[in-house]
Amino acid sequence: MKLFKRILVEKRAIVVPLVIAALVNLGVYALVVYPLQKKAATAAERAASAAESLKAAERDEAAARALVIGKSRADEELAMFYDRMLPGSLPAARNMTYTRVPALAQKANVRMVLRHEAPDPTSVKEGRVGRLQTRVVLQGDYEGIRRFIYALETAPEFVIIDDVALAQAEANKPLTLTLELSTYYRLGDNGT
């Protein structure tokens, strides 16, 4: 400790300016450099955050564009479905099931026993598409019934099999197939 006091007393001319310079450096660091350093670090963090936000916004924009493109493609495909696949009216839908189902039955070597058609009144109230329900009862052997169902399922006409019931009254008698079918058709402005 004495040595330290002695150095301070003897070398006062050198030590005092050095202490003052150190205090000034400390003051400049505390008042200028440190705040600027903090400001620069904050700016870098903000820049990184802004870059992440930009990337997220670009991803959101790409997803929105894909959604718009997907929606327009779906609208086009739906319009094409309505125009090309669905009959344009109830008579056209009746004609499709009235002529096509017996032709497929004859080709598959099954006999049509009964057919009943009725438009679904609830579908007419709901909008753009009507539904024609058809009940068909056929008789024949298993292979013929199988061929008929396959031909109906793969036919280009838009017919949906809603329900299937297969029964045989007695052994060695033909099988009886009862089908509930639906086909849809475009409704006009007046609902028909």
C-alpha positions as CSV (number, residue, x, y, z in Angstrom):
1,M,0.0,0.0,0.0
2,K,2.9,2.4,0.8
3,L,4.4,1.6,-2.4
4,F,1.3,2.5,-4.2
5,K,1.0,5.9,-2.4
6,R,4.6,6.6,-3.1
7,I,4.1,5.9,-6.8
8,L,1.1,8.2,-6.9
9,V,3.0,11.0,-5.1
10,E,6.2,10.7,-7.2
11,K,4.6,10.2,-10.6
12,R,1.6,12.4,-10.1
13,A,2.3,14.3,-13.4
14,I,1.9,11.0,-15.3
15,V,-0.8,9.3,-13.2
16,V,-3.3,12.2,-13.0
17,P,-3.6,12.6,-16.8
18,L,-3.8,8.8,-17.2
19,V,-6.6,8.6,-14.6
20,I,-8.4,11.6,-16.2
21,A,-8.1,9.9,-19.6
22,A,-9.4,6.6,-18.2
23,L,-12.4,8.4,-16.6
24,V,-13.1,10.3,-19.9
25,N,-12.9,7.0,-21.8
26,L,-15.2,5.4,-19.3
27,G,-17.6,8.4,-19.6
28,V,-17.5,8.3,-23.4
29,Y,-18.1,4.5,-23.3
30,A,-21.0,4.9,-20.9
31,L,-22.6,7.9,-22.6
32,V,-21.9,7.3,-26.3
33,V,-20.6,3.9,-27.2
34,Y,-22.8,1.6,-25.0
35,P,-26.1,3.3,-26.1
36,L,-25.1,3.1,-29.7
37,Q,-24.1,-0.5,-29.3
38,K,-27.5,-1.3,-27.7
39,K,-29.2,0.6,-30.5
40,A,-27.3,-1.3,-33.1
41,A,-28.1,-4.7,-31.4
42,T,-31.8,-3.7,-31.2
43,A,-31.8,-2.7,-34.9
44,A,-30.2,-6.0,-35.8
45,E,-32.9,-7.9,-33.8
46,R,-35.6,-5.8,-35.5
47,A,-34.1,-6.6,-38.9
48,A,-34.0,-10.3,-38.2
49,S,-37.6,-10.2,-36.9
50,A,-38.7,-8.2,-40.0
51,A,-37.0,-10.8,-42.2
52,E,-38.8,-13.6,-40.4
53,S,-42.1,-11.7,-40.7
54,L,-41.4,-11.1,-44.4
55,K,-40.8,-14.8,-45.0
56,A,-44.0,-15.7,-43.1
57,A,-46.0,-13.2,-45.1
58,E,-44.5,-14.6,-48.4
59,R,-45.6,-18.1,-47.3
60,D,-49.1,-16.8,-46.4
61,E,-49.3,-15.1,-49.8
62,A,-48.2,-18.3,-51.6
63,A,-50.8,-20.3,-49.7
64,A,-53.5,-17.8,-50.5
65,R,-52.5,-17.8,-54.2
66,A,-52.6,-21.6,-54.2
67,L,-56.0,-21.5,-52.5
68,V,-57.4,-19.1,-55.1
69,I,-56.0,-21.2,-57.9
70,G,-57.4,-24.4,-56.4
71,K,-60.8,-22.8,-55.9
72,S,-60.9,-21.5,-59.5
73,R,-59.8,-25.0,-60.7
74,A,-62.5,-26.6,-58.5
75,D,-65.1,-24.2,-59.9
76,E,-64.1,-25.0,-63.4
77,E,-64.2,-28.8,-62.8
78,L,-67.6,-28.4,-61.1
79,A,-68.9,-26.4,-64.0
80,M,-67.6,-29.1,-66.4
81,F,-69.2,-31.8,-64.2
82,Y,-72.5,-30.0,-64.4
83,D,-72.3,-29.4,-68.1
84,R,-70.9,-32.8,-69.3
85,M,-71.9,-35.4,-66.7
86,L,-75.3,-34.4,-65.4
87,P,-78.4,-34.6,-67.6
88,G,-79.8,-31.1,-68.4
89,S,-83.3,-31.8,-67.1
90,L,-85.6,-34.3,-65.4
91,P,-86.8,-35.8,-68.7
92,A,-83.2,-36.3,-69.8
93,A,-82.4,-38.0,-66.4
94,R,-85.5,-40.3,-66.8
95,N,-84.5,-41.1,-70.3
96,M,-81.0,-42.0,-69.2
97,T,-82.2,-44.5,-66.5
98,Y,-85.2,-45.6,-68.6
99,T,-83.2,-46.7,-71.6
100,R,-79.8,-47.5,-70.1
101,V,-80.7,-49.7,-67.2
102,P,-82.9,-52.2,-69.3
103,A,-80.2,-52.3,-72.0
104,L,-77.5,-53.2,-69.4
105,A,-79.8,-55.8,-67.9
106,Q,-80.5,-57.4,-71.2
107,K,-76.7,-57.4,-72.0
108,A,-75.9,-59.1,-68.7
109,N,-78.7,-61.7,-69.2
110,V,-80.9,-60.6,-66.3
111,R,-84.6,-59.9,-66.4
112,M,-86.1,-56.6,-65.2
113,V,-89.1,-57.4,-63.0
114,L,-90.0,-53.9,-61.7
115,R,-88.9,-50.3,-62.1
116,H,-90.2,-47.3,-60.3
117,E,-88.9,-43.7,-60.7
118,A,-89.7,-40.6,-58.6
119,P,-88.0,-37.2,-58.3
120,D,-86.8,-36.3,-54.8
121,P,-88.9,-33.2,-53.9
122,T,-86.4,-32.1,-51.3
123,S,-83.6,-31.8,-53.8
124,V,-85.7,-29.4,-56.0
125,K,-86.1,-27.0,-53.1
126,E,-82.4,-26.9,-52.2
127,G,-80.8,-25.5,-55.3
128,R,-79.1,-26.2,-58.7
129,V,-79.4,-30.0,-58.8
130,G,-82.4,-32.3,-58.7
131,R,-82.3,-36.0,-57.8
132,L,-84.2,-38.8,-59.5
133,Q,-84.6,-41.9,-57.4
134,T,-85.2,-45.2,-59.1
135,R,-86.0,-48.6,-57.7
136,V,-85.2,-51.6,-59.9
137,V,-85.9,-55.2,-59.3
138,L,-84.0,-57.7,-61.4
139,Q,-83.8,-61.5,-61.6
140,G,-81.1,-63.8,-62.9
141,D,-78.1,-65.9,-62.0
142,Y,-75.3,-64.7,-59.8
143,E,-72.9,-64.1,-62.7
144,G,-75.4,-62.1,-64.7
145,I,-76.3,-59.9,-61.7
146,R,-72.6,-59.4,-61.1
147,R,-72.0,-58.4,-64.7
148,F,-75.0,-56.0,-64.5
149,I,-73.7,-54.2,-61.4
150,Y,-70.3,-53.9,-62.9
151,A,-71.7,-52.5,-66.2
152,L,-73.8,-50.0,-64.3
153,E,-70.9,-48.9,-62.1
154,T,-68.6,-48.4,-65.0
155,A,-71.1,-46.8,-67.4
156,P,-70.4,-43.2,-68.5
157,E,-73.8,-42.1,-67.2
158,F,-73.9,-40.6,-63.8
159,V,-75.9,-43.2,-61.8
160,I,-75.3,-43.9,-58.2
161,I,-76.2,-47.2,-56.5
162,D,-77.6,-46.2,-53.1
163,D,-78.7,-49.6,-51.8
164,V,-78.4,-53.2,-52.9
165,A,-80.5,-56.2,-51.7
166,L,-80.0,-59.7,-53.0
167,A,-82.4,-62.5,-52.1
168,Q,-83.3,-66.0,-53.3
169,A,-86.8,-67.3,-52.5
170,E,-86.0,-71.0,-52.9
171,A,-83.0,-73.0,-53.9
172,N,-82.5,-73.5,-57.6
173,K,-84.6,-70.4,-58.3
174,P,-83.2,-67.1,-59.8
175,L,-81.7,-64.5,-57.5
176,T,-83.7,-61.3,-57.0
177,L,-81.7,-58.1,-57.0
178,T,-83.3,-54.9,-55.7
179,L,-81.4,-51.7,-56.4
180,E,-82.0,-48.2,-55.2
181,L,-80.5,-45.9,-57.7
182,S,-80.0,-42.1,-57.9
183,T,-79.2,-39.8,-60.7
184,Y,-78.9,-36.1,-60.6
185,Y,-79.9,-33.5,-63.1
186,R,-79.5,-29.7,-63.6
187,L,-82.4,-27.7,-62.5
188,G,-83.6,-24.8,-64.7
189,D,-84.6,-21.4,-63.3
190,N,-88.1,-22.5,-62.5
191,G,-86.8,-25.6,-60.5
192,T,-87.5,-28.2,-63.1
